[in-house]
């Protein structure tokens, strides 16, 4: 296997100037979209990635986005650790071959990633890093960036896709999902709030990561956050996307695959950690209208993900795929369970925020 990996990526590494024969290539399997390797060459470590062009159909737009952000951060905040692609000797940061489109990064020595949030301090550090990323870029015109995944968090569109699936779903699946369908319809006010956000000029587009799972944060040996990584989804958006995605993926000890719904819980101390971590950086940058949406952000993303799983179930699992017939329906039920428990704690969340804001900085 190692020989096969070296054979495939060897010519790519040579184009990046890593021509020495003394190198090792290790496949990293934690990523869900791009293929990633750790490379040791020239007494240094690197990360090599092959971009999934089925998902990111225009990788040159990702490359251009990162180039713009790198230039801005280098000028304005030169000490910030921004993990950007390395240029090959010919100046290119994307290398195309018959095997795909590749880019190379420096490996950050002493860094590590984690796959799930086990402590509230990890949630705090991650939220702080995502908040810092957007705060440092609050002076950058977000609309200068390309949309690498158009309509990724467009809740209006997701609801329209859901209603279209209702018109074409099989009778069997519509019946199996009847209670879930009714729940989505009964909470359409979440969509209406999103539509009001679109029309509110005091809620600006910002540079948003859009994929705030914990594995997209680098930690040091002392479990302190260093920076955010996996920047392919960085594009214009609303800050509720990043906060909401943290709510969806950090609050419950059970992930979206859990079918024992009694395991789906909302850890209030993790909510407090997300708020304190994010606001410690972005609190000074957010408008009053944005701050008022902090709790809504969780409703926004969790509801949207429930819709996406349900819509795929009604469309015969054409997007996410399924390991068994009710897989996406169970995923939707999982997210609805999380959403119900989240909404039932609104008063608690309001008190957590009130107390946190009264604490000394």
C-alpha positions as CSV (number, residue, x, y, z in Angstrom):
1,X,0.0,0.0,0.0
2,X,2.8,2.4,0.9
3,X,4.5,1.7,-2.5
4,X,1.2,2.4,-4.3
5,X,0.8,5.7,-2.4
6,X,4.3,6.8,-3.2
7,X,3.8,5.8,-6.9
8,X,0.6,8.0,-7.1
9,X,1.7,11.0,-5.2
10,X,5.4,10.9,-6.1
11,X,5.2,12.9,-9.3
12,X,2.9,15.4,-7.5
13,X,5.5,15.9,-4.7
14,X,8.2,16.3,-7.3
15,X,6.3,19.1,-8.9
16,X,6.1,20.8,-5.5
17,X,9.9,20.6,-5.3
18,X,10.1,17.6,-3.0
19,X,12.5,15.6,-5.2
20,X,14.4,13.7,-2.6
21,X,14.0,9.9,-2.6
22,X,14.0,9.8,1.2
23,X,10.4,10.5,1.9
24,X,7.5,8.7,3.5
25,X,3.8,9.0,2.7
26,X,1.1,8.2,5.3
27,X,-2.6,8.2,4.4
28,X,-4.9,10.1,6.8
29,X,-8.5,8.9,6.8
30,X,-10.2,11.4,9.1
31,X,-11.5,13.6,6.3
32,X,-14.9,12.9,4.8
33,X,-14.4,14.8,1.5
34,X,-10.8,15.3,0.4
35,X,-8.2,12.6,0.3
36,X,-5.3,13.5,2.6
37,X,-1.7,12.3,3.2
38,X,1.0,13.2,5.7
39,X,4.4,13.5,3.9
40,X,7.8,13.5,5.4
41,X,10.5,14.9,3.1
42,X,13.5,17.2,3.3
43,X,13.5,16.8,7.1
44,X,10.0,18.4,7.2
45,X,6.4,17.3,7.4
46,X,3.7,18.3,5.0
47,X,0.0,17.7,4.4
48,X,-0.9,16.7,0.8
49,X,-4.5,16.9,-0.3
50,X,-6.4,15.8,-3.3
51,X,-9.5,18.0,-3.7
52,X,-12.8,16.2,-4.2
53,X,-13.9,17.8,-7.5
54,X,-17.3,16.0,-7.3
55,X,-18.1,18.2,-4.3
56,X,-15.9,21.3,-5.1
57,X,-16.5,21.6,-8.8
58,X,-14.3,24.7,-9.2
59,X,-11.2,24.1,-7.0
60,X,-9.6,27.2,-8.5
61,X,-12.1,29.3,-6.7
62,X,-11.1,27.8,-3.4
63,X,-7.5,28.5,-4.3
64,X,-8.3,32.1,-5.2
65,X,-10.3,32.6,-2.0
66,X,-7.4,31.4,0.2
67,X,-4.9,33.5,-1.7
68,X,-7.0,36.6,-1.0
69,X,-7.4,35.8,2.7
70,X,-3.7,35.0,3.0
71,X,-2.7,38.3,1.5
72,X,-5.1,40.3,3.8
73,X,-4.0,38.4,7.0
74,X,-0.3,38.8,6.1
75,X,-0.8,42.5,5.8
76,X,-3.1,43.1,8.8
77,X,-2.4,40.3,11.2
78,X,1.0,38.8,10.3
79,X,1.3,36.8,13.5
80,X,-1.9,34.8,12.9
81,X,-1.4,31.2,12.0
82,X,-3.1,30.8,8.6
83,X,-2.5,27.4,7.1
84,X,-2.5,28.2,3.4
85,X,-1.3,26.2,0.4
86,X,2.4,26.2,-0.5
87,X,3.4,27.4,-3.9
88,X,5.3,25.0,-6.2
89,X,8.5,26.3,-7.8
90,X,6.4,27.5,-10.8
91,X,4.2,29.6,-8.5
92,X,1.2,27.3,-8.7
93,X,-0.6,26.3,-5.5
94,X,-2.9,23.8,-7.3
95,X,-1.3,20.9,-9.3
96,X,-3.5,19.1,-11.7
97,X,-2.7,15.6,-13.0
98,X,-4.5,12.5,-14.3
99,X,-5.1,11.5,-10.7
100,X,-6.8,14.8,-9.7
101,X,-6.2,18.2,-8.3
102,X,-3.7,18.5,-5.4
103,X,-2.3,21.1,-3.0
104,X,0.4,21.0,-0.3
105,X,0.5,22.5,3.2
106,X,3.1,22.8,5.8
107,X,2.4,20.5,8.7
108,X,2.1,22.5,11.9
109,X,4.6,21.0,14.3
110,X,3.3,20.2,17.7
111,X,-0.4,20.4,16.6
112,X,-3.1,17.7,16.7
113,X,-6.7,17.3,15.9
114,X,-9.5,15.6,17.8
115,X,-12.6,13.9,16.4
116,X,-15.2,14.5,19.0
117,X,-15.8,17.1,21.7
118,X,-15.5,15.5,25.1
119,X,-15.0,18.5,27.4
120,X,-16.5,22.0,27.6
121,X,-13.0,23.4,27.5
122,X,-12.5,21.9,24.1
123,X,-15.8,23.5,23.0
124,X,-14.6,26.8,24.4
125,X,-11.2,26.7,22.6
126,X,-12.8,25.7,19.3
127,X,-15.5,28.4,19.5
128,X,-12.8,30.9,20.3
129,X,-10.8,29.9,17.3
130,X,-13.7,30.2,14.9
131,X,-14.6,33.5,16.4
132,X,-11.1,34.8,16.1
133,X,-11.0,33.7,12.4
134,X,-14.1,35.8,11.6
135,X,-13.1,38.7,13.8
136,X,-9.7,39.1,12.2
137,X,-11.4,39.0,8.8
138,X,-14.2,41.4,9.8
139,X,-12.5,44.2,7.8
140,X,-12.3,42.1,4.7
141,X,-15.1,42.4,2.1
142,X,-16.7,39.0,2.3
143,X,-18.4,39.4,-1.0
144,X,-15.1,39.5,-2.7
145,X,-14.9,35.7,-2.1
146,X,-16.4,33.1,-4.4
147,X,-19.2,30.8,-3.2
148,X,-17.4,27.4,-3.2
149,X,-20.6,25.6,-2.3
150,X,-23.5,27.8,-3.6
151,X,-26.6,27.8,-1.4
152,X,-24.9,25.5,1.2
153,X,-26.7,27.1,4.1
154,X,-29.7,28.5,2.2
155,X,-32.6,27.5,4.4
156,X,-35.2,28.9,2.1
157,X,-33.9,26.7,-0.7
158,X,-33.7,23.6,1.6
159,X,-37.3,24.1,2.6
160,X,-38.3,24.4,-1.1
161,X,-36.5,21.2,-1.8
162,X,-38.4,19.5,1.0
163,X,-41.7,20.6,-0.3
164,X,-40.8,19.4,-3.8
165,X,-39.9,16.0,-2.3
166,X,-43.3,15.8,-0.7
167,X,-44.8,16.0,-4.2
168,X,-42.7,13.2,-5.6
169,X,-42.0,10.9,-2.7
170,X,-43.3,7.3,-2.7
171,X,-46.5,6.7,-0.7
172,X,-44.6,4.2,1.5
173,X,-41.9,6.7,2.5
174,X,-44.3,9.6,2.9
175,X,-46.3,7.4,5.3
176,X,-43.2,6.3,7.2
177,X,-42.1,9.9,7.6
178,X,-45.5,11.4,8.4
179,X,-44.8,12.6,11.9
180,X,-41.4,14.0,10.9
181,X,-43.0,15.8,8.0
182,X,-45.6,17.3,10.2
183,X,-42.9,18.5,12.7
184,X,-40.9,20.2,9.9
185,X,-44.1,22.0,8.7
186,X,-45.1,23.0,12.2
187,X,-41.8,24.7,12.7
188,X,-41.7,26.7,9.4
189,X,-41.3,29.8,11.5
190,X,-37.6,29.0,11.6
191,X,-37.5,29.5,7.8
192,X,-39.5,32.8,8.2
193,X,-36.9,34.1,10.6
194,X,-34.2,33.2,8.1
195,X,-36.0,35.2,5.4
196,X,-36.1,38.2,7.7
197,X,-32.4,37.9,8.2
198,X,-31.9,38.0,4.4
199,X,-33.8,41.3,4.3
200,X,-32.0,42.9,7.4
201,X,-29.1,45.2,6.4
202,X,-27.8,45.2,9.9
203,X,-27.0,41.5,9.6
204,X,-24.0,41.6,7.3
205,X,-22.2,39.0,5.2
206,X,-19.0,37.9,6.9
207,X,-16.1,35.6,6.2
208,X,-17.6,32.4,7.6
209,X,-16.0,29.0,7.8
210,X,-19.3,27.0,7.4
211,X,-17.9,23.7,8.7
212,X,-17.1,24.1,12.4
213,X,-16.7,20.5,13.5
214,X,-14.1,20.0,16.1
215,X,-11.7,18.2,13.8
216,X,-11.3,21.5,11.9
217,X,-9.4,23.1,14.8
218,X,-5.7,22.5,15.5
219,X,-4.8,22.1,19.2
220,X,-1.4,22.3,20.9
221,X,0.0,19.8,23.4
222,X,-1.8,21.7,26.2
223,X,-5.2,21.4,24.5
224,X,-5.3,25.1,23.6
225,X,-6.6,26.1,20.2
226,X,-4.1,27.2,17.6
227,X,-6.1,28.0,14.5
228,X,-8.8,26.7,12.2
229,X,-8.1,24.5,9.2
230,X,-9.9,22.9,6.2
231,X,-10.9,26.2,4.6
232,X,-12.5,25.0,1.5
233,X,-16.0,26.1,2.7
234,X,-14.8,29.6,3.7
235,X,-17.1,32.0,1.8
236,X,-19.6,34.8,2.4
237,X,-22.3,34.0,5.0
238,X,-24.0,34.8,8.2
239,X,-22.3,34.2,11.5
240,X,-25.2,32.0,12.6
241,X,-23.9,29.3,10.3
242,X,-20.7,28.8,12.3
243,X,-22.3,29.1,15.7
244,X,-25.2,26.9,14.7
245,X,-22.9,24.2,13.4
246,X,-21.1,24.2,16.7
247,X,-24.4,23.8,18.5
248,X,-25.3,20.9,16.3
249,X,-22.0,19.0,16.6
250,X,-20.8,19.9,20.1
251,X,-23.9,20.0,22.4
252,X,-24.9,16.4,22.3
253,X,-22.5,13.5,23.3
254,X,-24.3,11.4,20.6
255,X,-23.8,12.2,16.9
256,X,-26.4,12.2,14.1
257,X,-26.0,8.5,13.5
258,X,-27.3,7.5,17.0
259,X,-30.6,5.6,16.8
260,X,-31.1,5.4,20.5
261,X,-32.7,8.8,20.8
262,X,-32.4,8.7,24.6
263,X,-28.7,9.3,24.1
264,X,-29.3,12.6,22.3
265,X,-28.9,15.3,24.9
266,X,-28.0,19.0,25.2
267,X,-25.1,19.8,27.5
268,X,-25.8,23.3,28.9
269,X,-22.2,23.7,30.0
270,X,-21.2,23.2,26.4
271,X,-23.6,25.9,25.3
272,X,-22.0,28.2,27.8
273,X,-18.6,27.3,26.5
274,X,-19.5,28.0,22.9
275,X,-21.0,31.4,23.8
276,X,-18.0,32.4,26.0
277,X,-15.4,31.2,23.5
278,X,-17.1,32.8,20.5
279,X,-18.0,36.1,22.1
280,X,-14.5,36.4,23.6
281,X,-13.4,37.1,20.1
282,X,-16.4,38.1,18.0
283,X,-18.4,39.9,20.6
284,X,-16.8,43.2,19.7
285,X,-17.6,42.8,16.0
286,X,-21.2,41.6,16.0
287,X,-24.1,44.1,15.6
288,X,-27.0,44.1,18.1
289,X,-29.2,42.4,15.5
290,X,-26.6,39.6,15.1
291,X,-26.2,39.1,18.9
292,X,-29.9,38.7,19.2
293,X,-29.7,35.6,16.9
294,X,-27.2,33.6,19.0
295,X,-29.7,31.1,20.3
296,X,-31.6,31.0,17.0
297,X,-28.4,29.9,15.3
298,X,-28.7,26.4,16.8
299,X,-32.3,26.2,15.7
300,X,-31.3,27.3,12.2
301,X,-28.7,24.7,11.6
302,X,-30.2,21.7,13.4
303,X,-33.6,22.3,11.7
304,X,-31.9,22.6,8.3
305,X,-30.0,19.4,8.7
306,X,-33.2,17.6,9.7
307,X,-34.8,18.9,6.5
308,X,-31.8,17.7,4.4
309,X,-31.9,14.2,5.9
310,X,-35.7,14.0,5.5
311,X,-35.6,15.3,1.9
312,X,-33.0,12.8,1.0
313,X,-35.1,10.0,2.5
314,X,-38.1,11.1,0.5
315,X,-35.9,11.3,-2.6
316,X,-34.7,7.7,-2.2
317,X,-31.4,8.6,-0.6
318,X,-29.8,10.0,-3.7
319,X,-27.6,12.6,-1.9
320,X,-26.3,11.1,1.3
321,X,-26.8,7.5,0.5
322,X,-28.0,5.0,3.1
323,X,-26.6,1.9,4.7
324,X,-30.1,0.6,5.4
325,X,-33.6,1.6,4.2
326,X,-34.5,4.0,7.1
327,X,-31.0,5.5,7.5
328,X,-31.8,9.0,6.5
329,X,-35.2,9.0,8.3
330,X,-33.4,8.0,11.5
331,X,-30.9,10.7,11.0
332,X,-33.8,13.2,10.6
333,X,-35.4,11.9,13.8
334,X,-32.1,12.2,15.6
335,X,-31.8,15.9,14.6
336,X,-35.4,16.6,15.4
337,X,-34.9,15.1,18.9
338,X,-31.9,17.4,19.3
339,X,-33.8,20.4,18.1
340,X,-36.8,19.8,20.5
341,X,-34.5,19.5,23.5
342,X,-32.6,22.6,22.3
343,X,-35.7,24.7,22.0
344,X,-37.0,23.5,25.3
345,X,-33.9,25.1,26.9
346,X,-34.4,28.5,25.5
347,X,-35.0,30.1,28.9
348,X,-31.9,28.4,30.3
349,X,-29.8,29.6,27.4
350,X,-31.0,33.2,27.9
351,X,-30.0,33.0,31.5
352,X,-26.6,31.5,30.6
353,X,-25.9,34.4,28.2
354,X,-27.1,37.0,30.8
355,X,-24.7,35.6,33.4
356,X,-21.8,35.3,31.0
357,X,-22.2,38.9,29.8
358,X,-22.2,40.1,33.4
359,X,-18.9,38.4,34.1
360,X,-15.6,40.4,33.9
361,X,-13.9,40.1,30.6
